[in-house]
């Protein structure tokens, strides 16, 4: 019972802190952005058009629209250099790591920029999968779901200064400026838009912390497409057996070439001290799915991955289509 009181007090305390600090933090973020811009330049993502590389799709590729911002409305930028590399994230045991270090792929001249809706220079960049394979020397047969190409942009100013990913801050990557400089288009196995969506029921296989079902036994949830075509998400109340009454929290997973992968640091909506999060299982076991049959699949994940409540566990569930 004491644990439940802890949860409730934690939720109330968080709400109060958030309410009183929201305006002040907003001002701080704005001030920080301006400070960063005054020190140099940023390259804002206007539209990330394509950041997935489906295996077997002829026109697969990466494309993005960018906007230049500096102290002089973009006129300080002379060019944008584009570097491309490859990350082999699926090296088999005893296999060869096929990583390829980045190197200069092309240069975008300021003379080719157009003027965007805010009066600032804009440009677009695109590279097909076949072009990236040829540049890095990677064979298409060696690609597998989860591998990534790296595409890094570097601003070259007229006075010789350079700005790129290493000069970034969290303020720039996560705000209106959305200026990551580095993109990692990922190799995926295509998943149909009408697959693994809609109503599913949850059945626990391996229990969560405290030996109870993660989202309840037989709970019905609605799966929808996430930020990518191979990502799925649903909202459900975490540890409903305790009857705390918190709101549902979003849970995200990726369908990667017949494996179900769970990103780390997903909030649960509850806490014992700093917050219970869900992520990838520590034992390395992954859930599975059949790309040709979405009637059921399994998810393996780490419950309380930071041991917020004294000891996390690897848990698993089965989702069955209603």
C-alpha positions as CSV (number, residue, x, y, z in Angstrom):
1,X,0.0,0.0,0.0
2,X,2.9,2.3,0.7
3,X,4.1,1.9,-2.8
4,X,0.8,3.1,-4.2
5,X,0.9,6.2,-2.0
6,X,4.3,6.9,-3.4
7,X,3.0,6.7,-6.9
8,X,0.1,9.0,-6.3
9,X,2.3,11.6,-4.5
10,X,4.8,11.4,-7.3
11,X,2.2,12.1,-9.9
12,X,0.7,15.1,-7.9
13,X,4.2,16.6,-7.3
14,X,5.1,16.3,-11.0
15,X,1.9,18.1,-12.0
16,X,2.5,21.0,-9.6
17,X,6.1,21.5,-10.7
18,X,5.1,21.3,-14.4
19,X,2.3,23.9,-13.9
20,X,4.4,26.5,-12.1
21,X,7.5,26.1,-14.2
22,X,6.0,25.8,-17.7
23,X,6.1,29.6,-18.6
24,X,9.5,30.1,-17.1
25,X,11.0,27.1,-19.0
26,X,9.5,28.4,-22.3
27,X,11.2,31.7,-21.9
28,X,14.5,30.0,-21.1
29,X,14.3,27.8,-24.2
30,X,13.6,30.8,-26.4
31,X,16.5,32.7,-25.0
32,X,18.8,29.7,-25.5
33,X,17.8,29.3,-29.1
34,X,18.5,33.0,-29.8
35,X,21.9,32.7,-28.1
36,X,22.8,29.6,-30.2
37,X,21.8,31.4,-33.4
38,X,23.9,34.4,-32.6
39,X,27.0,32.3,-32.1
40,X,26.8,30.9,-35.7
41,X,24.2,29.3,-37.9
42,X,21.6,26.5,-37.9
43,X,20.2,24.3,-40.6
44,X,16.5,23.8,-39.9
45,X,14.6,20.8,-41.1
46,X,11.6,22.1,-43.0
47,X,10.4,18.7,-44.2
48,X,11.9,15.3,-43.7
49,X,10.4,13.8,-46.9
50,X,11.8,10.3,-46.7
51,X,14.0,8.7,-44.0
52,X,13.3,5.0,-44.6
53,X,15.0,2.6,-46.9
54,X,12.6,-0.3,-47.6
55,X,14.4,-3.4,-48.8
56,X,13.3,-4.4,-52.4
57,X,11.7,-1.0,-53.2
58,X,13.3,0.4,-56.3
59,X,12.8,4.1,-55.6
60,X,13.8,3.9,-51.9
61,X,15.9,6.9,-50.8
62,X,16.5,9.8,-48.4
63,X,15.2,13.3,-49.0
64,X,14.9,16.4,-46.9
65,X,14.1,20.1,-47.3
66,X,16.3,22.5,-45.3
67,X,16.4,26.2,-44.3
68,X,19.5,28.2,-43.4
69,X,19.4,30.6,-40.5
70,X,22.2,32.9,-39.3
71,X,22.7,36.4,-38.0
72,X,22.3,37.9,-41.5
73,X,19.2,36.0,-42.6
74,X,21.2,33.2,-44.2
75,X,23.6,35.3,-46.2
76,X,26.6,34.3,-44.2
77,X,26.4,30.7,-45.5
78,X,28.6,30.0,-48.5
79,X,27.8,26.3,-49.0
80,X,26.5,23.1,-47.4
81,X,28.7,20.0,-47.5
82,X,27.1,16.6,-47.4
83,X,28.9,13.6,-45.8
84,X,27.6,10.0,-46.2
85,X,28.6,6.8,-44.3
86,X,27.2,3.5,-43.3
87,X,26.5,1.8,-39.9
88,X,26.3,-2.0,-39.9
89,X,24.0,-2.6,-37.0
90,X,23.3,-6.2,-37.7
91,X,26.7,-7.9,-37.5
92,X,26.2,-11.7,-36.8
93,X,28.3,-13.4,-34.2
94,X,31.7,-14.0,-35.6
95,X,30.8,-11.9,-38.7
96,X,32.6,-8.9,-40.3
97,X,31.5,-5.4,-39.3
98,X,30.8,-3.6,-42.6
99,X,30.8,0.0,-41.1
100,X,31.9,2.6,-43.6
101,X,33.3,5.9,-42.3
102,X,31.7,9.1,-43.6
103,X,33.3,11.0,-46.5
104,X,32.3,14.0,-48.6
105,X,29.5,13.1,-51.0
106,X,28.5,16.5,-52.5
107,X,28.5,20.3,-51.9
108,X,25.3,22.4,-52.1
109,X,26.2,25.9,-53.3
110,X,24.4,29.0,-51.9
111,X,23.8,30.0,-55.4
112,X,21.3,27.2,-55.8
113,X,19.3,28.2,-52.7
114,X,15.7,29.5,-53.0
115,X,13.9,31.8,-50.7
116,X,11.4,30.3,-48.3
117,X,8.2,31.6,-46.7
118,X,10.2,33.4,-43.9
119,X,12.5,35.1,-46.4
120,X,15.4,32.7,-45.6
121,X,17.4,30.5,-47.9
122,X,16.1,27.0,-48.5
123,X,17.5,24.0,-50.3
124,X,16.6,20.3,-50.8
125,X,18.8,17.2,-50.8
126,X,18.0,13.7,-52.0
127,X,20.0,10.5,-52.4
128,X,18.6,7.2,-53.6
129,X,19.5,3.9,-51.9
130,X,21.4,2.8,-55.0
131,X,23.4,6.0,-55.0
132,X,24.3,5.6,-51.3
133,X,25.3,1.9,-51.9
134,X,27.5,2.9,-54.8
135,X,29.2,5.7,-52.8
136,X,29.9,3.6,-49.7
137,X,30.7,0.4,-51.6
138,X,28.2,-1.6,-49.6
139,X,26.5,-4.5,-51.4
140,X,22.7,-4.5,-51.3
141,X,22.8,-8.2,-50.4
142,X,24.6,-7.2,-47.1
143,X,21.7,-4.9,-46.0
144,X,19.4,-6.0,-43.2
145,X,16.6,-4.3,-41.3
146,X,18.2,-2.0,-38.7
147,X,21.3,-1.0,-40.7
148,X,21.6,2.7,-41.3
149,X,23.3,5.2,-43.6
150,X,24.5,8.4,-42.0
151,X,23.9,11.7,-43.8
152,X,25.6,14.7,-42.1
153,X,25.3,18.3,-43.3
154,X,28.0,20.9,-42.5
155,X,27.4,24.6,-42.9
156,X,30.4,26.5,-44.4
157,X,30.2,30.2,-43.7
158,X,31.8,32.9,-45.8
159,X,34.3,33.7,-43.1
160,X,35.5,30.0,-43.0
161,X,33.6,28.9,-39.9
162,X,31.9,25.6,-40.0
163,X,28.8,24.3,-38.1
164,X,27.5,20.7,-37.9
165,X,26.3,18.0,-35.6
166,X,29.2,18.3,-33.1
167,X,28.2,22.0,-32.4
168,X,24.5,21.1,-31.7
169,X,22.5,21.4,-28.5
170,X,19.3,19.7,-27.3
171,X,17.6,23.0,-27.7
172,X,18.2,23.1,-31.4
173,X,17.4,19.5,-32.1
174,X,14.2,19.4,-30.2
175,X,12.6,22.8,-30.9
176,X,11.1,24.7,-33.8
177,X,14.6,24.9,-35.2
178,X,14.8,21.1,-35.5
179,X,18.4,21.3,-36.5
180,X,20.0,17.9,-36.1
181,X,22.5,18.2,-39.0
182,X,22.8,14.4,-38.8
183,X,20.2,12.0,-40.3
184,X,20.2,8.2,-40.2
185,X,17.9,6.7,-42.8
186,X,17.3,3.2,-41.7
187,X,16.9,0.0,-43.7
188,X,13.5,-1.6,-43.1
189,X,11.4,-4.4,-44.4
190,X,8.2,-2.9,-45.7
191,X,5.1,-3.3,-43.6
192,X,1.7,-2.7,-45.2
193,X,-0.2,0.3,-43.9
194,X,-3.2,-1.8,-43.1
195,X,-1.2,-4.5,-41.2
196,X,-0.8,-4.5,-37.5
197,X,-3.3,-1.7,-36.9
198,X,-6.7,-1.7,-35.3
199,X,-8.0,-3.4,-32.2
200,X,-5.9,-6.0,-30.3
201,X,-6.1,-7.7,-26.9
202,X,-3.1,-8.1,-24.7
203,X,-2.2,-11.4,-22.9
204,X,0.8,-11.5,-20.5
205,X,3.5,-14.1,-21.2
206,X,6.1,-13.1,-18.7
207,X,4.9,-10.8,-15.8
208,X,6.0,-7.3,-15.1
209,X,7.4,-5.9,-11.9
210,X,5.5,-6.9,-8.8
211,X,4.4,-10.0,-10.7
212,X,1.4,-8.4,-12.3
213,X,0.3,-7.9,-16.0
214,X,1.9,-4.8,-17.6
215,X,-1.3,-3.4,-19.1
216,X,-3.8,-5.8,-17.6
217,X,-4.9,-9.2,-18.8
218,X,-7.2,-9.1,-21.8
219,X,-7.0,-5.4,-22.2
220,X,-8.1,-4.1,-25.6
221,X,-5.9,-1.5,-27.3
222,X,-5.9,0.2,-30.7
223,X,-2.7,0.0,-32.7
224,X,-1.8,2.8,-35.1
225,X,1.1,3.7,-37.3
226,X,3.8,5.7,-35.5
227,X,6.5,8.1,-36.8
228,X,7.6,5.6,-39.5
229,X,5.8,3.1,-41.7
230,X,7.2,0.2,-39.7
231,X,6.5,1.7,-36.2
232,X,3.3,0.9,-34.3
233,X,2.0,2.5,-31.1
234,X,-0.9,2.1,-28.6
235,X,-2.0,3.8,-25.4
236,X,-2.8,1.9,-22.3
237,X,-2.9,2.2,-18.5
238,X,0.3,0.8,-16.9
239,X,-0.1,-1.6,-14.0
240,X,-3.9,-1.2,-13.8
241,X,-4.1,-3.9,-11.2
242,X,-3.1,-1.3,-8.6
243,X,-6.1,0.9,-9.4
244,X,-4.1,4.2,-9.2
245,X,-6.2,5.9,-11.9
246,X,-3.4,7.5,-13.9
247,X,-3.9,8.3,-17.6
248,X,-2.9,5.9,-20.4
249,X,0.7,6.2,-21.6
250,X,1.8,5.7,-25.2
251,X,3.9,2.6,-25.9
252,X,5.9,2.4,-29.2
253,X,7.6,-0.6,-31.0
254,X,9.2,-1.2,-34.3
255,X,8.6,-4.0,-36.8
256,X,12.1,-4.8,-38.1
257,X,12.3,-7.7,-40.5
258,X,10.2,-10.2,-38.4
259,X,11.6,-8.9,-35.1
260,X,9.7,-6.6,-32.7
261,X,12.1,-4.0,-31.3
262,X,11.3,-1.7,-28.3
263,X,13.0,1.7,-28.1
264,X,14.4,2.6,-24.7
265,X,13.2,5.2,-22.1
266,X,9.5,5.0,-22.7
267,X,7.5,6.6,-19.9
268,X,4.9,4.6,-18.1
269,X,3.1,7.4,-16.3
270,X,4.1,6.1,-12.8
271,X,7.1,6.4,-10.6
272,X,8.7,5.2,-7.4
273,X,11.3,7.9,-7.4
274,X,12.3,9.4,-10.8
275,X,10.0,7.5,-13.1
276,X,9.4,4.0,-14.4
277,X,10.4,3.5,-18.0
278,X,10.2,0.6,-20.5
279,X,12.7,-0.4,-23.1
280,X,14.7,-3.2,-24.8
281,X,15.0,-6.5,-22.8
282,X,18.4,-7.0,-21.2
283,X,18.5,-10.7,-22.2
284,X,18.5,-9.7,-25.9
285,X,15.4,-11.8,-26.7
286,X,13.1,-10.1,-29.1
287,X,9.4,-10.5,-30.0
288,X,8.5,-11.8,-33.4
289,X,5.9,-11.1,-36.1
290,X,4.9,-12.7,-39.4
291,X,4.8,-10.0,-42.1
292,X,2.1,-12.0,-43.9
293,X,-0.1,-12.6,-40.9
294,X,-1.0,-9.9,-38.4
295,X,-3.4,-11.9,-36.4
296,X,-1.0,-12.1,-33.4
297,X,2.6,-11.3,-32.5
298,X,4.8,-11.0,-29.4
299,X,6.6,-8.1,-27.7
300,X,9.6,-8.6,-25.3
301,X,10.7,-5.6,-23.3
302,X,12.4,-4.4,-20.1
303,X,9.9,-3.2,-17.4
304,X,11.4,-0.6,-15.1
305,X,14.6,-0.5,-17.1
306,X,16.3,2.0,-14.6
307,X,15.3,0.0,-11.5
308,X,13.2,2.9,-10.3
309,X,11.2,0.6,-8.0
310,X,14.1,-1.5,-6.9
311,X,14.4,-4.1,-9.6
312,X,13.3,-4.3,-13.2
313,X,12.4,-7.4,-15.1
314,X,12.3,-8.6,-18.7
315,X,8.6,-9.0,-19.5
316,X,6.6,-10.1,-22.6
317,X,3.1,-9.9,-24.0
318,X,1.2,-11.4,-26.9
319,X,-1.2,-9.1,-28.9
320,X,-4.1,-10.8,-30.7
321,X,-6.2,-9.1,-33.3
322,X,-9.9,-8.8,-32.3
